Amino acid sequence: MAAIRSTLLPIVLVAVALPFAAAAESPPKPASAEPAAAVVAPPAEEAFTLMNNMSRKGLHDFKDESWNAYGQITFITSWKPSFAAPYTNANGSNNSLLPDAESSFTGTATLYLGLKLWPGGEAYFAPEVITERPFSQLHGLAGAIQNFELQKTGGEAPQLYRSRVYLRQVIDLGGESVERHSDVLQLGTKDRRRRLILTVGNFTILDLFDKNSFTSDTRQQFLSLSFMTYAAWDFGSDARGYSWGGAAEFDYDDWAIRFGRTSPPKYPNQLPISLRFDREYGDSLELEHDHKLFGREGAVKVLAYRNREFMGRFDESIAALRADPARNAAACTNSLYLSTNASAPDLCWVRRLNIKVGIGLNLEQHLTEDAGVFFRGMISDGATEVQAYTSTDRSISFGGLTKGSVWKRPADLAGIGASIGWISRAHADFLGLGGVDGFIGDGKLNQAAEEAFEVFYSLNFLDVFWLSADYQRIVNPAFNADRGPVNVFGLRLHAQY
């Protein structure tokens, strides 16, 4: 009970404070704005909030904001019953998902602040609180982690940290005028469809790249990590998913191109980051085209990445063990993963500056005004260990999302999706010998694709709250056909102001 109280207390306090300190989202983006607006359900315009009250009194203009403030709270609880597993943490390897019944939770509260500095210049700041308890200390799942909020560092004691603080400069280059609606990390104003956008500071690369109307907003849409972005995109970030860096975006009518460089962790999957941008970095390049198909909005995006980071290659760790059996996991005094498997290879013996590359395709298409489908697929080289995201080397995800307009619940959301992840031959050889990569490694491996299926329904009530019921089925957890399948039942309570 003490753990539950410590979990809920900061969330309750923020829930009480946010309606007075933050503001509800503005009305949905008009048709003249940028295409492919996300299918999410914003709070009602009449919700009791600071900015809406000021707007009614003529003190705040949503269409030309000098500042804005938004907030959110999200509590997610998950439960998995026991599942079949002929072995767990074999031979001293230590990254298996435990086969016993387990419960997990996360609670987050975030305040988003935006400020206009000068024409086209904006500043954003977002402090956040998190409390969490993962399944099996976050071991045993790759891309199919059931709750996107789970972080690689954290615990049940609430932690306050800075998620974002950055500057943005928008340079108008002409073209049609469009309305940029007031939103989280976005000031309401008017822009041109031809523009240059520069961003520098502390942010997550997912704020700027790989956006998808139906599967990017995991606090309102799918819960599984495999739907937040490409599971195979090992983007440069710390263990919470944030990084320092910069990005440039050039928009020209229906086209956009983006380039960003962000900071990776000093050591794989750790919180401290490297700020040697000339030596260690994650580069991302994305090309986007927005279109209309049969009068309905859609988008096509191609993303390529190239990381130069301190990490180990699977083939080199295997070769090191075969050349000298003393260079095993149990003998490694500076291992990040603390395996005691004396017959397994360990990446600690071969870490150095290495290159990782990949390319992916992101598709979205509205079928109606309130419903649409999505697809993501990426191939990475699969030569090196996971540095910042998941252990997946190739991934696809697809599905659909709809509002409840047809059954007269327009603020409700429902979704169904599937994801599949694979690993390379070298990666499978490493795991099969008992190696541990990031958060997977059962000690043995019967290689298979890790598959996940998810379905959810999100019920809106009191305008600003959503209660979601979620079911996930994970087959071949950690790419191992000997274990599972795993069933996960979840509930999510989300509020946004």
C-alpha positions in Angstrom: 0.0 0.0 0.0 2.9 2.4 0.7 4.2 1.9 -2.8 0.7 2.6 -4.3 0.4 5.8 -2.2 3.9 7.0 -3.3 2.8 6.3 -6.8 -0.5 8.2 -6.8 0.3 11.1 -4.5 2.3 13.2 -7.1 -0.2 12.4 -9.8 -3.1 13.5 -7.6 -1.4 16.7 -6.7 -0.6 17.6 -10.3 -4.1 16.6 -11.4 -5.5 19.1 -8.9 -3.1 21.9 -9.9 -3.0 21.6 -13.6 -6.5 22.9 -14.4 -5.5 26.2 -12.8 -2.0 26.3 -14.2 -2.4 25.0 -17.8 -4.8 25.2 -20.7 -7.0 23.0 -22.8 -6.2 22.4 -26.4 -7.7 24.7 -29.0 -10.5 23.6 -31.4 -9.3 21.1 -34.0 -7.0 22.3 -36.8 -9.0 23.9 -39.7 -9.0 22.5 -43.2 -6.7 25.2 -44.4 -3.9 24.1 -42.0 -1.2 21.6 -42.6 -2.5 18.2 -43.9 -2.8 14.9 -42.1 -4.0 16.2 -38.7 -3.7 13.6 -35.9 -6.8 11.6 -35.0 -6.9 12.4 -31.3 -9.7 13.8 -29.2 -8.9 17.2 -27.8 -10.7 18.5 -24.6 -13.9 20.4 -25.1 -13.4 24.1 -25.7 -15.6 25.0 -22.7 -13.4 23.1 -20.3 -12.4 25.1 -17.2 -8.8 26.2 -17.9 -6.7 29.3 -17.5 -6.1 30.1 -21.2 -9.7 29.5 -22.2 -11.0 31.8 -19.4 -8.4 34.5 -20.5 -9.5 34.0 -24.1 -13.2 34.7 -23.2 -12.1 37.9 -21.6 -10.0 39.0 -24.6 -6.7 38.4 -22.7 -5.4 35.5 -24.8 -5.5 35.0 -28.5 -5.2 31.3 -29.6 -4.5 32.4 -33.2 -1.6 34.7 -32.2 -0.1 33.4 -29.0 2.7 35.1 -27.1 2.7 32.1 -24.6 0.8 29.0 -23.9 0.7 26.3 -21.2 -0.6 22.7 -21.4 -0.4 19.8 -19.1 -1.1 16.1 -18.9 -1.3 13.2 -16.4 -1.2 9.5 -17.4 -1.4 6.5 -15.2 -1.0 3.0 -16.9 -1.3 -0.3 -15.1 -0.5 -3.7 -16.7 -0.9 -7.3 -15.6 0.4 -10.4 -17.2 -0.6 -14.0 -16.1 2.0 -16.7 -16.0 3.2 -18.1 -19.3 5.1 -21.2 -20.5 8.9 -21.1 -20.4 11.0 -24.2 -20.4 14.0 -22.1 -19.1 14.5 -18.7 -17.7 17.9 -16.9 -17.4 19.7 -20.1 -18.5 23.4 -20.6 -17.4 23.6 -17.3 -15.6 22.3 -15.0 -18.3 20.0 -12.5 -16.6 17.6 -10.8 -19.1 14.6 -13.1 -19.3 11.0 -12.0 -18.8 10.0 -13.9 -15.7 7.3 -16.5 -16.4 5.3 -15.7 -13.2 2.3 -13.5 -13.0 3.4 -9.8 -12.6 1.9 -6.3 -12.4 3.5 -3.1 -13.8 2.6 0.5 -13.7 3.7 4.0 -14.7 2.5 7.4 -13.7 3.6 10.6 -15.4 2.7 14.3 -15.1 4.0 16.9 -17.5 3.8 20.7 -17.8 4.4 22.1 -21.3 5.3 25.8 -21.5 5.8 27.9 -24.7 6.9 31.5 -25.0 7.3 33.8 -28.0 10.6 35.6 -27.9 10.7 37.6 -31.1 9.1 37.2 -34.6 9.5 33.6 -35.5 11.5 32.8 -32.3 10.0 30.5 -29.7 11.2 28.8 -26.5 9.8 25.7 -24.9 10.2 24.1 -21.5 8.7 20.8 -20.2 9.4 19.5 -16.7 8.1 16.0 -16.0 7.5 13.6 -13.1 7.6 9.8 -13.4 7.1 6.8 -11.2 7.2 3.3 -12.5 7.4 -0.5 -11.9 8.2 -2.6 -15.0 7.8 -6.3 -15.6 10.9 -8.2 -14.6 13.1 -5.1 -14.2 12.4 -4.3 -17.9 14.0 -7.5 -19.0 12.9 -10.0 -21.6 11.1 -7.9 -24.3 12.5 -6.1 -27.3 10.3 -3.9 -29.4 7.1 -5.3 -27.8 7.5 -3.6 -24.4 3.8 -3.3 -23.3 4.0 0.3 -22.0 5.7 3.1 -23.9 6.1 5.2 -20.7 8.6 2.8 -19.1 12.1 4.2 -18.9 15.5 2.4 -18.6 16.2 4.3 -15.4 13.5 4.9 -12.8 11.7 3.4 -9.9 8.7 3.6 -7.7 10.0 6.8 -6.0 8.7 9.7 -8.1 11.5 11.4 -10.1 11.3 15.0 -11.4 13.4 15.8 -14.5 13.6 18.2 -17.4 12.3 16.5 -20.5 12.7 19.4 -22.9 14.2 22.9 -23.0 14.8 24.2 -26.5 14.6 27.2 -28.9 12.9 27.2 -32.3 13.2 29.7 -35.1 10.7 29.8 -38.0 11.8 31.7 -41.1 9.0 32.3 -43.6 9.9 31.8 -47.2 6.6 32.6 -48.8 3.7 30.5 -50.2 0.2 30.0 -48.9 -0.6 31.2 -45.4 -1.7 28.5 -43.0 -2.8 28.5 -39.4 -0.6 26.8 -36.9 -3.0 25.8 -34.2 -2.2 26.1 -30.5 -1.0 22.8 -29.1 1.5 21.1 -26.8 4.9 22.5 -27.7 3.4 24.7 -30.4 2.3 28.3 -30.2 -0.8 29.3 -32.2 0.1 31.6 -35.1 0.1 31.9 -38.9 2.9 30.5 -41.0 3.7 30.1 -44.6 3.8 26.7 -46.3 7.3 27.5 -47.5 9.6 27.9 -44.5 12.7 27.0 -42.7 12.5 25.7 -39.1 15.6 25.5 -36.9 15.5 23.8 -33.5 18.3 23.6 -30.9 18.4 22.4 -27.3 17.2 19.4 -25.3 14.3 17.4 -26.8 13.4 14.0 -28.1 13.9 13.4 -31.8 10.4 12.1 -31.9 9.1 15.6 -31.4 10.3 16.4 -34.9 10.7 13.2 -36.9 8.6 10.2 -37.8 5.2 11.7 -36.9 2.1 9.7 -37.7 -1.5 10.8 -37.2 -2.6 7.4 -36.0 0.2 5.9 -34.0 2.6 8.6 -32.6 0.6 9.9 -29.6 0.9 6.9 -27.3 -0.7 8.7 -24.4 -4.0 8.8 -26.4 -3.4 6.0 -28.9 -1.6 2.6 -28.7 0.3 1.7 -25.5 3.0 -0.7 -26.9 6.4 0.7 -27.5 6.4 -1.0 -30.9 3.9 1.6 -32.2 5.6 4.8 -30.9 8.1 4.8 -33.7 10.2 2.3 -35.7 11.2 -0.4 -33.3 14.4 -0.8 -35.3 15.4 2.9 -35.1 18.1 3.1 -32.5 17.9 6.9 -32.4 20.5 8.9 -30.4 19.1 9.6 -26.9 19.7 9.0 -23.2 18.0 6.2 -21.2 14.8 8.4 -20.9 14.6 9.0 -24.7 15.8 12.6 -24.7 19.0 14.2 -26.1 20.7 17.5 -26.8 21.1 18.5 -30.4 19.8 20.4 -33.3 17.6 20.0 -36.3 16.6 21.9 -39.5 13.4 21.4 -41.5 12.7 22.9 -44.9 9.0 22.9 -45.9 8.0 23.6 -49.5 4.2 23.2 -50.0 3.5 19.5 -49.8 7.1 18.5 -49.3 9.4 18.6 -46.3 13.0 17.5 -45.6 14.5 17.3 -42.1 18.0 16.7 -40.8 18.9 16.3 -37.1 22.0 15.5 -35.1 21.5 14.4 -31.5 23.6 13.2 -28.6 23.9 9.5 -27.8 24.6 8.0 -24.3 28.2 7.7 -23.3 27.6 4.0 -22.7 24.8 1.9 -24.2 21.4 2.4 -22.5 22.7 4.7 -19.8 21.5 8.1 -18.7 24.8 10.2 -19.1 25.2 11.4 -22.6 28.1 12.4 -24.8 28.3 16.0 -26.0 31.2 15.4 -28.4 29.0 16.0 -31.4 32.1 15.8 -33.7 32.9 12.4 -32.4 29.8 10.6 -31.2 26.3 11.4 -32.6 23.1 10.1 -34.1 22.1 11.6 -37.5 18.6 11.4 -38.9 17.4 12.5 -42.4 13.7 12.4 -43.3 11.8 13.2 -46.6 8.1 13.7 -46.4 5.3 14.2 -49.0 1.8 15.0 -48.0 -1.0 14.0 -50.4 -4.7 13.5 -50.9 -6.0 10.2 -52.1 -9.7 10.2 -53.2 -10.0 13.5 -51.3 -8.6 12.1 -48.1 -5.3 13.3 -46.5 -2.3 11.1 -46.2 1.5 11.2 -46.0 4.6 9.2 -47.1 7.9 9.6 -45.2 11.3 8.0 -45.7 13.8 8.2 -42.8 17.4 7.2 -42.9 19.7 7.3 -39.9 23.5 6.9 -39.3 24.9 6.6 -35.8 28.5 6.9 -34.7 28.6 5.6 -31.1 30.6 3.7 -28.5 29.2 0.2 -28.8 30.1 -3.4 -29.5 29.7 -5.6 -32.6 28.1 -9.1 -32.2 30.6 -10.9 -34.4 33.6 -9.3 -32.7 32.4 -10.4 -29.2 31.9 -13.9 -30.4 35.4 -14.0 -32.0 36.9 -12.6 -28.8 35.4 -15.4 -26.8 36.5 -18.1 -29.2 40.0 -16.7 -29.3 40.2 -16.5 -25.5 37.5 -18.2 -23.4 38.6 -16.0 -20.5 36.9 -13.1 -22.3 33.4 -14.2 -21.2 30.5 -12.4 -19.7 31.2 -13.6 -16.1 34.8 -12.3 -16.3 33.9 -8.9 -17.5 34.4 -6.5 -14.6 32.9 -3.5 -16.5 29.9 -5.2 -18.1 26.8 -3.1 -18.2 24.5 -6.1 -17.9 26.0 -8.1 -15.0 25.6 -11.5 -16.6 27.3 -14.4 -14.7 27.3 -16.8 -17.7 30.9 -17.9 -18.0 30.3 -19.6 -21.4 28.7 -16.5 -23.1 30.3 -13.7 -25.1 30.0 -10.2 -23.7 30.1 -6.9 -25.7 32.2 -5.2 -23.0 35.3 -6.7 -24.5 34.9 -5.1 -27.9 33.2 -1.8 -27.4 34.6 1.0 -29.5 33.3 3.7 -31.9 31.2 1.9 -34.4 28.7 2.8 -37.1 25.0 1.8 -37.2 22.7 2.6 -40.1 19.1 2.0 -41.1 16.3 3.1 -43.4 12.5 3.2 -42.9 9.2 3.9 -44.5 6.2 5.6 -42.7 2.7 5.7 -44.3 -0.5 7.1 -43.1 -3.9 7.5 -44.9 -7.2 8.9 -43.7 -10.2 6.7 -44.8 -12.7 9.1 -43.4 -12.4 12.4 -41.5 -12.2 10.4 -38.2 -10.5 7.1 -39.2 -7.4 6.0 -40.9 -4.6 3.4 -41.3 -0.9 3.4 -40.8 2.3 1.4 -41.7 5.9 1.6 -40.6 8.8 -0.5 -41.7 12.6 -0.2 -41.1 15.7 -2.2 -41.8 18.8 -1.6 -39.7 22.2 -3.3 -40.3 22.0 -5.5 -37.2 25.7 -5.6 -36.6 25.9 -3.8 -33.3 24.2 -3.8 -29.9 21.3 -1.6 -28.9 22.5 1.8 -27.9 19.3 3.7 -26.9 16.0 2.2 -28.0 15.2 -1.5 -28.6 17.2 -4.6 -29.6 15.1 -5.0 -32.8 17.1 -5.0 -36.1 14.1 -5.1 -38.6 10.6 -4.1 -37.8 7.1 -3.4 -39.2 3.9 -2.2 -37.6 0.5 -1.6 -39.1 -3.1 -1.0 -38.0 -6.0 1.4 -37.8 -7.5 4.0 -35.5 -10.9 5.7 -35.4 -12.8 8.1 -33.3 -16.2 7.0 -32.0 -18.2 9.4 -34.2 -20.2 6.6 -35.9 -21.6 5.4 -32.5 -22.1 9.0 -31.3 -19.0 9.1 -29.1 -16.8 11.5 -31.1 -14.2 12.0 -28.3 -13.7 8.2 -27.8 -10.9 6.4 -29.6 -10.5 2.7 -30.7 -7.5 1.1 -32.4 -6.2 -2.3 -33.5 -2.6 -3.0 -34.6 0.1 -5.5 -35.1 3.9 -5.3 -35.0 6.7 -7.8 -36.0 10.4 -7.5 -35.2 13.4 -9.5 -36.4 17.1 -9.8 -35.5 20.1 -10.3 -37.7 22.0 -13.6 -38.0 25.0 -12.2 -36.1 22.6 -11.0 -33.3 20.9 -14.4 -33.1 24.3 -16.2 -32.9 25.3 -13.9 -30.0 22.0 -14.5 -28.1 22.1 -18.2 -28.8 25.5 -18.5 -27.2 24.1 -16.9 -24.0 25.0 -13.3 -24.7 23.0 -10.4 -23.3 22.0 -7.3 -25.4 20.5 -4.4 -23.6 17.4 -5.9 -22.0 17.1 -9.3 -23.7 19.1 -12.5 -23.4 17.5 -15.8 -22.1 20.8 -17.7 -22.2 19.5 -19.8 -25.1 17.6 -19.0 -28.3 15.2 -20.7 -30.7 15.2 -17.8 -33.1 11.8 -16.4 -34.3 10.2 -13.1 -35.0 8.8 -11.2 -32.0 5.2 -10.5 -32.7 2.7 -8.3 -30.9 -1.0 -7.7 -31.4 -2.8 -4.8 -29.6 -6.4 -3.6 -29.4 -7.8 -0.8 -27.2 -10.8 1.3 -26.6 -10.5 4.8 -24.9 -13.6 6.2 -23.3 -13.8 10.0 -22.8 -15.6 11.5 -19.8 -15.8 14.9 -18.1 -14.3 16.4 -21.3 -10.6 16.1 -20.3 -10.3 12.5 -19.1 -9.9 9.2 -21.1 -10.0 5.7 -19.6 -8.6 3.1 -21.9 -8.9 -0.7 -21.8 -6.1 -2.5 -23.6 -5.1 -6.0 -24.5 -1.8 -7.2 -26.0 -0.6 -10.6 -27.0 3.2 -11.0 -27.4 4.5 -14.1 -29.3 8.1 -15.2 -29.1 9.2 -12.6 -26.5 12.8 -11.5 -27.1 12.8 -13.4 -30.4 12.7 -16.8 -28.6 10.1 -19.3 -29.8 10.8 -21.5 -26.7 9.0 -19.0 -24.5 5.5 -17.5 -24.4 3.2 -16.4 -25.7 2.5 -13.6 -23.2 -0.9 -12.0 -22.6 -1.0 -8.5 -21.2 -4.1 -6.7 -19.9 -3.9 -2.9 -19.3 -5.7 0.1 -18.2 -4.8 3.7 -18.9 -6.2 6.9 -17.3 -5.1 10.0 -19.2 -6.0 13.7 -18.7 -4.9 16.7 -20.7 -5.5 20.3 -20.0 
